[in-house]
């Protein structure tokens, strides 16, 4: 199992968290998504993680990845 952590800016509420979880959760290979609204931290777990696809999913949700 792999784990990747991202810092995401622009999230301000529970709806933001849900949007990110939904979009990232649809990326093939992703089995779990945990979002900490206070810190902007997004932890993604799965067997094989496609960094570019995860970053694209976060962007699709309307947010920016800073790291």
N, C-alpha and C positions, 0 to 999 in steps of 0.2 A: 504494500500500500504506500502510495506517495502522498505527501502533504505540501501544498504551496500556500504561501501567505502573501496577500496583497494589501496595500494601503490605498483606500478609495476615498476620494473627496466628493463633497456635494450631498452626502446622505444626511437628512435632517429629521427623519421620523420613521415610524414603524412601516409605513407604506414603502419607503425607500428600501428598507431592509428586505421586505417581501419581494420587491421587484428584482433586486440583485440575486436573492436566493433562487427565484424562479428562473431567471435567465441563465445563471451559471449552472443550476441544476439540470438544465437541458443539454449541456455540453456532453457529448459522448465520453464515457470513462469516469465522469464525476459521480461519486457515490454519496458525498456529503458536503454541505456548505454551512459554515457558521459565520455570522456577521456580528461584530461588536460596534454598535452605532456610535458609542462615545469616543472610540479611538479610530474608527474607520477601518478597522482590521477585518479582512475577509480571509478565512481559512478554508481551503478547498482540499478535499481528500478524494482519492480514487486509485484505481489500479494503474492507469496510464493517463497522465494529465497533459493536455495540449495547451501550453502557455498562451499562445497566440489566440486560440479559440476562447479561452477564459477571459482574456483581456477584451476581446471583441464582444463577448456577452455582457461584460460590465459596461462597456461603452453603449451597447444596444439598450441597456436598462436606463441610460442617461447619465452615467457617472464617469469620472476619470480615475484611472489608476496612476498613482504617483510613484509607486515602487513595486 
